[in-house]
Structures are given as structure tokens and as C-alpha cells.
Amino acid sequence: MSSATLVIQTAFLGDVVLTTALLSAVAADDGPVDVVTTPIAAPLLETHPAVRNVIAYDKRGSDRGWTGLRKLAQRLKAEQYARAYLPHRSLRSAALSVLARIPTRIGFSGRWSFLYTDARPKPALGHESDRLLALANKPPGVYPPLLQPTAADAQVAAALISEPFVALAPGSIWGSKRWGYYPALAARLAEQVAVVAVGGPNDVEVGEQIVAAVRPSGRQAVNACGKLTLRQSAALIGRARVLVTNDSAPLHLATAMGTPLVALFGPTVTEFGFGPLRAGDVALGIDGLQCRPCSPHGPPQCPLGHHRCMHEITVEAVIAAVEEIGALRRRR
């Protein structure tokens, strides 16, 4: 029997980034761990110092269904893992660990905890990265989320822009989380600093709108949306003076890269545990709306049609938060 440890985390990209805190905690006790994760998240974990091997599981694609689950379970069974940590409350993840015949299976108490050998309570309060540490019996804050892009990733990011800049992440897979005033914000920021738009292929159009809004100022603006790998995007965010972002994956990339944050929350709230983590970071939202929060993730559209939770966050409020962080001060 091997003494190796496996962590299974196939949730959303942001969840995977926050799970890096747990990876560090487990590796401190058991040595470098193997991780099962999604294909999109796999490259982010391949360079993490706590990780030995990354196993990509395309649960919605080539590995979908019972056949894909059983095939991966056979592969994991051959590794003879001693224990598995399961931070995601998922029947698929729990079943995978059972089918892989992993003798010690540690997960959070809940609907599927009968499949674990050790079900531990998940704290109701606190940041998600700290709540995940409870799975390894570690106190909050001991291990922060961490990403380590390579030197080559950093070189690609540095080649995009050489002067100080503010990064803007206008996208989200949840439509109601998107703030609509990024181009107007970019125009205001360009009075003092260069601007870079970051995001995926779906954000290219709004990235172009951001660049166009900056153009009259003569200040440098770059649309990096859809042009970088995730690790390269993390490296780029790591170079920013501040990231302004919706409640989406770039928020967590910035947390893991140590970049100051202004995070905009509309249909969701920071009390869910997915807001900024570090002191000095800023979360903006409209208090007093009876309809807020409206769902755990944010629906595709505002259920009431007015989208006040995002429309009423003003450009002026965001500029003030960026100034509060100190991102617009001249640096000697």
C-alpha cells in the first residue's frame, strides 16, 4: 500500500484556486499530493509546490458518465492511495474515491458523507479557503491560496505591457454578476494609469470596448482577453497594481497572486465566503436591497428585471476604492 495522498476537486475554477490552501496544508503533513481536477484548472495546479501529479478529469466531456468515472477509478486504484481528501460535496467525487478503493476518505459532513470514512463538519462562517482548511484540521489563515506561474508565464505577461497598470476583469459565466460599466471605468482610470483587460474568449468584445474607451486619452491599453493561458493570466494579474473584478474566477487568481482587489458583488454577497481575503482589499455592493442575494451563484439574468444590485454600483465608487488601495499613486 502506498502512503500517497489524493485530493479530488472538480468544482468551478475559483473553487480549485481556493483549494490550493488545502493542498499546502495536506502536503505539510503528508508530502506532495496528487490532485484530480478539471482540464481547465489542471495547468494551474501543475506548478504548485504542494502537488506531485495532476490528473485531469473531463467529467462533462470525454470522461463523462459512468464509463468515464469507472475508467478513472481503475487508474486511481492502481496507484494504491492511502487517503483521499474530498473538499467538494459531490456524489461523483465520493463515488470515485470508493471505486478507487482508497481506504481513508475524508470529506465534509453532508448528503454523501456516508461514503466517507471520516466526515468532518464544515465551518458555516469565514472565507472558503479557511473553511477548506478545516478538512485538514488546520486553523484559518495558516495557508493562504497560492499559485506559482512559471518564468515563461511571467515573461509572456511582461511582454504585453511594461508600464504600471490596473487590470480589469469584466467577465463571469453568470450573466447577473457582470457589471456593465467597465469601459467607463477604464476611461476614468486612463487619466492616471494604463489599463489591461483580462478574461477568456467570451470577454474579447468587452475587452475591445475597454481599449476603445481608453484610446482618446493616449494612455496604453491592452486587451488580453482570450490571448493567454490561465497561468499566464495569473502572472499578468500578479503584475497589476490592482484588479477590479466581478465575483468570478479572476478574483481568486488575484488572491492567490497577492494582487490588491476591488471586487464587485451584486446578486451574491461576501458572506458566502468567496470575497476578498486579505486586509486592505475592497468588496463593493449595494446594501439594503431585499432581493439580494438572489442565488448562491448569481442567475443568468436578474429575476426581477431591474438588476439594481449591479447598476447602482457607480464608477465613482469604484474609482474611490482603487484610490483607497493606493493603486493610482505615483511610485518612485
N, C-alpha and C positions, 0 to 999 in steps of 0.2 A: 504494500500500500504506500503510495506517495504521500508526502506531507504537504503537497502544494495546495494552495487556496484559489478558489474561483469566485469571482463576483459577476453576477448576471444583472445587467442594467440595459434594457432595451426600450426605455421610455423616450420622451422627447429630448431633443438635443440639449436644451437647457438643463434638464434633469441629469443628463450624463455629465455635463460640465460640473454641476454641483456635487455629483458623486465622487469627483476626484478627491474631495476632502476625506471621504470614507476610504478610498483606495490608499491614501497616505497613512491613515490610522491603522488599517489592517496590515499593511506592509511593515509598519513599525514593529508589529508583534510577530508576524508570520513570514516575513521576507516578501520579495516581489510577487505580485499576484497575476493570475491570468484573468482576462475580462471577456465576457460575451456582451457584445453591444451591436448597435445598428451599423450598417455600412457607412452612413454619412458621418457618424461620430467616431468610427474606428481610427481614422488618422489623427484625431486629437489626442487619443489615448496612447498611441504607439510610441510617443516620445516622452510620456510621463515617467518620472523616475521610480514610481512605485509599481510599474507594470512590467511584467515579463513577456507575456504574449497577449495579443488581441485577436479575438475570434469574431469575425463579422457574421451576424445572423440576419438575413434579409427576410424577416418574418412576414412582410407584405408583398414580397416578390418571389425570387427563385426558391426560397426556403419556406414558403407559406404552407399552411395546412399541417395535417398530421404527418404526412410523409416527410416534410422538411424538419419537423420537430424531432421525429424519431431518428432521422439520419444524423442530426447534430448530437442528439443524446448518445448515440453509439460512438461518435467521435470523442465526446467528453468522457464517456465511460472508460475508453481505452487509456485515458490519462490518469485514472485512478485518483481523483482529487480527494483530499482528506475532508475538506469542508467547503461549503458554498455560502456566500452572503447574498441575500436577495432583497435589495433596498426597494424594489418596485413591487407593489402589491398586485401581482399578476398571476392568474392561473397558469398561463403559458410558462412563465419563468419557474414557478413552483413545480409544475409537471416536468419540466426539463431537468431540474435537479434530481427529482425522484427517478426518472427514467435513466439518468446517468449514473445511478447507484452511488451517489455521494452520501457518505454515512452521516455527516453532520451538516444540517441545513438550517441556516439562521436567517430569520425574516421577521417582519413586524407582525404583531397580533392583528387579526382581522379575518376576513372571509375565508382565506385559503391557508390559514395558519395550521390547520390540521395536517398539512403536508410537510410542515417543518418539524425538525427535531428540537428546535429552540425558538420559540416565539417570544419576541421582546416588545414591550409597549413603545409606541412611537409618541414622542412628546407632541402635545397639541399646539404648543406655542413655540415661538422662536423661528429663526431662519432655517430654511430647508437643509442647508449644508450642515448646520449644527444638529438638526433633528436626525439626520442620517448618521451622524457620529454616535448616536445612542445605540445603533446596531452593533457597534464595536465596543460598547461600554466606555466611551470616551466623553469627557465633558465638552461643552460648547467652546468653540474658538480655538481649540488646541491645534487643529489642522484646517487651514483655510483652503478653499478651492484653488487649484493650481494648474496652469498649462505651461508647457515649455516648447514653443516652436523652435525649429532648428535654425542654425546660422543661415542656411539657404533661404528659409522662410523670411527671416529678418531682412535679408538682402533684397528680396523681391519687394517687400513692403517699403524699404528705404528708397528704392528706385522710383517709386511712384511720386514721392514728394519729399523735398529736402528741408523746407521751412516749417516752423511750428504751425500746427493746425488743430482745429476742432473737428471731431468725427461725428457724423450724423447717421443714425441707423433708422430709416423711415419705415421699414417693413415689419410685417408679422403675418404668420399664417392665419391668424384670427382677424377678420376684417374690422371688427369693432374696436380692436386695440390700436388701430393706426391713427395717428394724429395727422391732421391734414395740412399743417402749416409749416412744414419743413422748408420749402422754398423761401417763404417769407422770413423764417428764422435765419436761413443761410445769407440772405441779403443783408440782414442786420449784423450778423457776425462778421461779414466780409468788410465791414467798416474798420475792423481791427485785426483780423486774423484770417488765414487761409482755411478752407473748408474741404473736407473729404466725405463723400457719401459711401457708406459700406452696406453690404447686403448681398442677397442672392440674385439669380437671374430674373426673378419676378419683380425685383426692385429697380431694374435698369431704367425704366421710364421715369420714375420719380427721382432717380439719381440724376438724370439729364435735366429735369426741371430744377433741381438744386444748382447744378452747374450754370444753367442759363440765368438763374436769379443772381448769381454772384458775378457774372460776366461784366455788367456795367461798371462795377467797382474797380475793375482791373486787377483785383486780387486773384491769387491762384485758387482754382477749384478742381477737384478730381472726382470723377465718378468711378469708384472701384467696384460697384455692384456687378456681380456676375463675372468678375475678372480674376478672382483669387480663390485659392483653396481655403478651406476653413482654417487651417493652421496659418496660412499667410494673412488671412483676415484678422486672426487673433494677434499676429505680430504687428499688423498695421494699427489695430486698436491700442496695442500696448505702447505705441509711439505717440498717441494723441494726448493733447493737454486735458481733454475731457471728451467723453462720449455722451451725446444726447440720444436717447433711445426710447422706444416704446417698451412695454412689458413683453420682451421677446428674447430670443437666444443671445443677441449681442450684449444685452445687459449682463448676462452671466459670463460671457467671454471677457468683458471688461473687468468684472470682479476677479476672475482668475488671472488676469494680466496685471492687476494692480492699477488700473486706469480710473481716475475720478469719474463719477457718474452723475448725470441728471436723468432720471427715469420718469417717464410719463405714464401714469396709471389712470385708466378710465373705467372700463367695466369690471376690472379686478382691483384688488387692494393689497397693500403690502402685508397686511395681517395674514394673508395666505402663506407667507413665508418665502416669497420669491422676489423680494425687493432688493435694493442695495444693501450690502452687508457692512461696509466699513464706515467708521465715523467720518463725517465730512461730506459723504455722498448725499445727494438730494433726491427725494421722491416727491413729485408733484401730482396732485389730484384735486378734484372738486369735492369738498366736504359738504355734507348736508343733503345730498341727493338721495331720496328714499329708494330709488331704483338701483342704487349702487351698493355693493356689487350685484351684477345680474347673473353671473355664472362663474364656475371655477376657472374657466379658461378664457372667456370672452366669446360671445357668439359671432357668427359671420357678419351680422348686421345688428344695429340697435333694435331690440324688440319693440320699443315704443316709438321708433322713428325719428327722435329728436337728437340723439347722440350728444346730449349736453355734457356728459362726463368728459368727452374729449374736445368738443367745440369750445368749451368755456375755459380751457387751459390756454392762456394768451401767450403770444410771442414775447410780450414784455415780461411775463412771469418767468419764462424760460431763460431769457437774457439775464434777468436778475439772479437766477440760480447759478448760471455759468459764471457771472461776475463774483458771486459769493464764494465759489470754489477757487477763484483766482486764476481762471484759465485765460483771461484777457489781459492780465498784467504783463507789461514788458519784462522779459527776463534777461538779466545781464550775463 
